Amino acid sequence: MKSVTEEDPIRIEELRRMAAARFGDLVKGVVDLERRILLVDADLQADQQAELLQGGSRQADLWGINLYPDHPESDWIEFDSMINLRPSSGDASRGVDDPAIRARIVALVRSLIIR
């Protein structure tokens, strides 16, 4: 797993290499919206989530995404992860149902990844 922050961003070329080595066209990631961290390059977002929680993140701040580095920037973030399923918090799907949270995720990813 690789931790990506504004102090240590990642280039899209490195994401392409990660995608090719693991799933072919995508890289799984988990963002912490409050700590402004993105973990990438793991088989399971649950593993990334566990690492962030162990490091001090709060569950409510964590969201799973898939990144498709070869897709256009308007269509390269997929909001689909089992960790996003939180019925007790009103999140009843694997997506990110709240448009404001989706917008925050997109803004964070754009600040952490050099395209």
N, C-alpha and C positions, 0 to 999 in steps of 0.2 A: 504494500500500500504506500501511496505517496500523499503527503499532506501539502496542500497548496494554499498559500496565503498571499495577501497583497505584497508582503515583503519578499516572498518567494513564489512568484507566479510560474505558470507552465506555458510552454509554447504548444500550439496546435500540432506541430510536427511530432512532438513527444506523445501526445494523445493518439495520433495515428499509429505510432509504433506500438503503443500499449494495446490498442484495439486489435491490430493485426496479430499480436502475440497471444491474445486471450480469446476474444469472441469474433474476430474478423472485422466487424464494422462498428462496434460500440464499446464504450468504456462506462462501467458502472461507477456512480459517485454518490456521496452523501454530503450535503451542505449543512453547516451549522450557521444559521442566519445571524445569531447574536455574536458569536465569536469570530465570524467571517472566515471560516475554514471550509475547504473542500477536500475530502479524501477521495482519491481515485485509484483505480487499478486493483480490483479485488474480484473474486468470483461471486461473492455475495454482499449485498448492501447491508445485510444484518451484521456481517463481520466489521464493516466500516462503522456502522452505528455503535456497535459494542466498544470499539476502540475510542470513538469520540466520547461516549458516556464515561468510560474509564478515565479519560483525560479531563473530565469536568464539565462536559456539555450537558444540557438539559434535553430530555426527550422531546419536549414541545418545540424546540428550535431546530430539530433534525428532519431533513426531507431527502428522500431518495430520488435520484434522477439517472437517466441514461444520456450519454453524450455521443453523438454521431459526428465525428470530426470531418467527414467528407461531405456532409450535407450543408446547404446554405445556412448562414447564420440565423436566418428567420425560422429555420425548421430543424435545428440540430439538437435541441434540448427536449427530451421526452420525460414527462412527469408520470412515471410508472414504477412503483416499487411496493412490495409488500409492507415495508416499514411505514408507508404513508397511511395504511389502514388503521384508523383510530376511531372506532364507532363511539366510544365514550366522550370523545372531543368533537363529535360531529363530522368527522372525516370518514365517510362510508365507502370510499373507493381507494384503489391503488394509486389514483392520480392525486393531484393537489387541487382541491375543489375551490379554494379561495383565490380569486383573481389577484388580490393584493399580495398574497404570499408568493404566487407564481411570478409576479412582477419583481418582487424582492430577490427571488432565486435567480431570475434572468440577469438582473443588475449585478448581483454578486459574481455569477459565473463570468460575465463580461469583464469584470474588473480583475479576475484571477487568471484568465486564459488569454494569451497573446495570439491573436489570429493573423 
